[in-house]
Amino acid sequence: MPQLNTATGKAQFEYSGNREAGIELHFGNGQQTFRVRVSAETINALLAEFASRPAPVVVGTHFSDPPLGSIGDWLKAQGLQNVACYLVPALEHLRLGTYDASRRRFSFAKLNGEGNLNASNSQAPSLPTQGFDGGSLAMEAGKMMSRIAEDVSTLSLSPVRRIECTVSGFPSAEAFRSWLDELSLPEEGEFVVYRLQTDAPGKFHAAFPESSACTYKLSRKNELTDDGDTLYVGSSRDFASRLRQHFGFGFEGTYALHLKRWVPESLCDTPLVLDYWTVQDSKQVRPIVLQTLEDYLWDHSRPVFGRRGSK
């Protein structure tokens, strides 16, 4: 079997097969070996998918989060995670395309109307680098958004859980810790999307201090809307720790609400409502898909404090 370097050049692997029969990849670290088969149907679908895209395309060798639009991203969507760094060198060896000088991008050989290699590049493909024009950029961006939308719509979330509390209910860090222990919150590592609401957003907005006058890092203050009742929208993989930060019992250097540090006594008994959703099997979900979920909740709720998007 041919022995090749991976896309990054940091390891070697072997493969067998071809486009017509499918490709079997053999790789490992000496102590543990793996075999992954990529079917002929998948290879042909890969060639067809990227045939119309401007070349070269990003290979995308990141194990869990390859760049959107990359070969690795496309393969991951087919259930072939962490395969691009092996498959793409094999495709090059089979003369189905070429790397650029950096070996981070790949240009596929052009196919004719029957899906076969053009005679002009079947021997030694040497394809020019192309840029996006306006139409192709918009088209590719649309494809990526459609992929994200499809992934978001298939997410499995727990039923919403609602917690009611007040700032005055936590006179000390110990009291807050005991309260958290009683809640049976999601374990560290689980992805949670949440929002904090109140029926007095205007009062909290007016009492919010200037961040420049604080020794702790406050979330951003947004414009107050007429119909908004949400103080904050966020997400976390350590929900209990994030709540400690928001209520003012966490590290001062982390951007959060820090409620205990500035909320006046007149608002300490104002009811607060915390809604949260847990994403099932979130470690298998691309970060941009999880972020889209939070972004939608942010746009829908228009919170008084905090930033939209990845923090």
N, C-alpha and C positions, 0 to 999 in steps of 0.2 A: 504494500500500500504506500502511496506517496506520503512523505513526511514534510509538513509545512510549518512555518512560523504562524502564530496567531496574528490577528490584525494589529495588536500592540507590539508584537515582536518579543514579548516577555516569556513566551512558552512555545512549546511545539505540540503538534497533534498529528494524527493520521486520518485519512478518509478513504472510502471506497465508493464506487458507483459513478454515476453521471446524471446528466439532466434527464435522460430518457428512462432510466431505471430508478432514480432517486439516489440520494447521497447519505451514507452512514458515517457519522463523525465519531472518532475515537480519541478521547482526551482524559487527562487526569494528572495527578501529582506523584505517581509512582506507588503510593500507598493505596489510593483509591482511583479506580478508572471508571469512565462513563462511556456509554454508547447512545447516541441520539440519531434517530433516522429522520431525514427530511424527505418527504415523498416527492415523486415527480410532479404530482399535481400542485404541491406547495411551491416548488421551484418555478414551475411555469406561471403560477399566479403571481409570484414575486417579480418575475421578469415582466409580465404584463402590467403590473401595478406601476412599476417605475419606468416603463418604456416612454410614457408621455411626460414625465417630469423633467424639468431642467437638470442637466448633469453638471457636475457630479453631485451625488446625494451624500448626506452624513451617514457614516456607518452605524454609529451608536452602540458602543460596546459596554455601556454602563449596565451592571447586573440587574438593578431593580428599577431604574428610571432613565432609560435611554431617551434622547431628545425627541420631541414630537416630530413626526415626519421622517425619522431616520429608518434605516433598514432594521435596526434592532427593535425599534418601536413597532414596526409592522410585524416582525416575527413574534414579538411578545404577545401581540393581539391574536396570533394564531396558536398560542400555547407553547411557543418555543422561546422561552426566556433564556438569556445568556448564551445565545447560539450564534449571533452575528460575528463575533470575533473568530469563530471557526469556519462558518459557512462561507463568508465572503472571500477569504483567501482560497478556499476550494473552488469557488466560482471563477476567481481569477486564474487559477491553475487550469481550469477547463476552458479558458479563453472566452468566458462569458462577460468579461468586463475588465477594467483596469483601475488600480488605485491612482490617486494623485501623489505628488511627491511627499506629502506629510503622512500618507496612509491613514488619513481620517475620513476621506471622502472616496466615493467609488462611482465610476461611470459604467453603466451597463452597456453591453454591445447592443446595437440596434437590431430589431426584429422586423421582418417583412410582414405582409398582410396575412400570411399563413402561420405566423408565429415562429418562423425559422430565422436563423442568423442571416443577415445580409451578406452576400459574397464579398462585399467590399471590406467587411471588418471581421469575418469569421476566422481569419488566420492570425492576425495580430491587432486587436482593437486598440486604436489610439484616438480617443474621442476628445473633441474640443470642450473646454469649459464654457458653460452657458450661464447667463444670469437670468433672473426673473424679469419678465416684462410685467406690466400692470395686470394683464389678464391672468397670467399663470400664477402670479403671487396671490391674487384674490381667490383663484380656484383652489390652490393648495391650502390656503388658510381656511377656506370653507370646508374642505375635506377634514382637516384636523378638528375643527369645531364640531363637525358631525360625529366624528369618532368620540370626542369627549362627551357630547350629549348622549350618545348611545351608552357609554360606560356609566354616566351618572344615573341614567334612567334604570339601570339594572342593579344599582346598589341596594343592599338589604340593610334597613335601619330598624332599630328597636322602636317600640311605641314610645311616644314622648313621655318623659317623666317630668313632673312639676314639683318644685320645692318652694315653699313660702317661708320667708324669714324677715328679720329687721336687723339693722346695724346694731341696735341696742341689745340684741339677743346674744351678743358675743363680747362680754366684758373683758375677756382675756384670751390669749393664744391657747391656753389649756381648754377653755370652754369651747372655743372654735374647733379644736382638735377632737374633742369628745363628740361634738355635733357631727363632724365629718364621719367619725367611726360608726355612728348610728345610721347613716344614710345608705350604706352598701353601694358606694359609687363604683363605676367601672374601674377595672384594674389598670395600673400603669401599662402603657403600650396600646391600649384600646383607643381608637380615634373617636372623639366626642365633639359634636357641634352644639353650641349653646347660645342662649340669649338671656339677658337680665332685664326685667321690665319693672315699671312702677307707674302709678297713676299720677305722679307729681314730677314729670320729667323737667318741667320748667324750673322748679325750685332747685333741683339738683344742678341744673345747668347754670343757674344764677350763682349758686354757692361754690361752684368749681373754682379752685384757685389758679392763679397764673403759674404755669409750670416752672418759669424762671425763678420763682420765689420759693421753690420747694427743694428739699434735699433728696427727695425720692423722684423717680421717673414716672410721670403721669401720662396716661393715654391722651390722645389728641381730643380737643374739644371741637365738635362740629356745630353747624348751624342748627338751631332748634326749629323743628317743623311743627305745623299746627296739629297734625294727626298722629304724631309719633309718641309711643309710650315705652320705647326701648332705650335702655341706657347703654347696652353693650352687646355686640355679637362677636363670637370668637370660636376657636376650636383648640383642642389640646389632646396630646397623648398622655398627659399626666394631669387629669382633671382635678384631683384633690389638691395638688400643688398649685394649679392655676387659680383655684378658688381662694387659697390662702393669700396669694398675691393680690387678688382683686379686693379682698376684704381687709387688707392692710396688715397681714401677719406673715408676709413673705419678704424676700430680699428687696431692699429699697432700690437697687440698681436695675430692676426689671420693669419694663413699661407695663403698667396695669392701672386699675382704678384706685387702689389703696384707700378704700372707703373710710376705714377707721381713722385715717390720718387727717382727714379734712372735713368730713360730713358734720355739719353743726348739730347741736343737741336738738334743735327744732325738727330735724329730719330723721333722727335716729330711730324713731318708732314708726316711720313711714313703711308700709308693707312693700316688700320686694318679692318678685316672682321669678324664679329661675327655671327655665325650660331647657331640657337637653335631650339629644338623640345620640345613640351609639351606633356606629357603622360596623356591621358584622364583617369579619374577615378582612379588616381594613389593611392589614400588612400586605395583602395581595393586590391592593388598589394603587394606581399611580397617584403621586401627590397632587398633580394638577386636577385630577378628577375630584379628589377630596376638597381641594381648594375651591373648585367651582360650586360645590355644595354650600360651603360657607359664604361665598360671594353672593349667591342667590338669596340666602337668608338675610345677609346684610342689606342688599338692595331692597328687599321686601320690607324690612323692619326699619330702615333708616335710623340707626342708633344715634344717640346724642354724643357718645364718646367712642373713640377708637378709629382705627384705619381700616379701609377696605383692602382686601388682597393679602398676599403673603407678607407677614410682618418681618 
